[in-house]
Amino acid sequence: MRRLPRQPLRDLVLDTLRDAVIRGEFAPGEKVPEDRFAAELGVSRTPVREALRILEYQGLVETRPKQGTYILKMEPHDVLDGLRVRCALEELAIKEAIAGGQDWQNVCDELQALIDGMRTAYESGDQIAIATTEFDIHWHAQLVNSAGNRHLTHAWNTVGAPLMIWTPEAAFYPIPESTWRGMVTRHEKLLEVFRTGDADTAIEALRQHIFSRPLTDGAQSATDHS
């Protein structure tokens, strides 16, 4: 890892640690080596601990008394439960954005701009392991933010975003390709449905996007793909 400039330390450490998790440098259930991490980044343990507190609040790590901080390990049923909550939040965002007087086509244009940005990231040689995950998070965060409901946004940031980092979630996605192209294609298809402006159709497409099969099929049919 590269050494970091001095300011703002906490945010830089937070981004670096989060990216390390995305790259798979820390496995679920693994203890976070605070001392080594601080030494590699050229910082004290204070900003590292501050960053870990934020990550714990976001549901990415857990602190065990007298043991240290560990990367959160989610069981399959925990992932599925979390995805159900995330899906419900995004469904509500669609309903509120379409029915609340928002310029829905403008929202769709903003989502398309993120798709275009993903292509640019790939073509410029960005680290795809990070860029792909960041694209997925930002795309769905933009969808949620379009509702203009800060309580909804807060709830999604707590439940939805962390689930999009962990590889177990990928088992629920019917992605035939493990590349950025598959990710972009899936979001383009979803966006095509969004542009119809029909909330019910958009919600059903969202469910298909998040789960391998509709939520009404039940938990077992979703986990069949894990």
C-alpha angles and dihedrals in degrees: 000000000000121000114255131233115248101254133094090004101172094052093045092049090047093053092044094050092046091050090049089057091049091051090052096246087133119043123213108274093021120131115246109236099221096181095049092043091052092047094049091051094043094238137115122259091256098079089040091055091045090052091048091052089056091047090050090052088050091052098248100113137021130214117223116200112254090355107074137237122320135191105255114257113206123201118222093255090051090053092049093048090050093048090053090055092045091050092050090052093050091047089055090049091055092048093048095044094050097039097036099071096261118150094252095186089054088052088052090050090054090050089050089052089058090052089051089049090055090056090049091051091054095046092049091054100250118167099274095202088064099031094053094052092044090050091052092049095046093046095055092038088056090051091052093044090054089073090067091222111133093192090054091048091050092050092049093048089054098045109016106044098051091052090057093061100056119086093221088074090062089067088069093054121087094222113154090186125053092205136096088257091066091048093051093045093053092052093046090054091049091048091053089060092045090057090065087074092221108134096202093050091045092051093050090050090049091054090051089048095052097038130040087234133014117289089245089068089071137236097293095059090052094049092049086086096054 
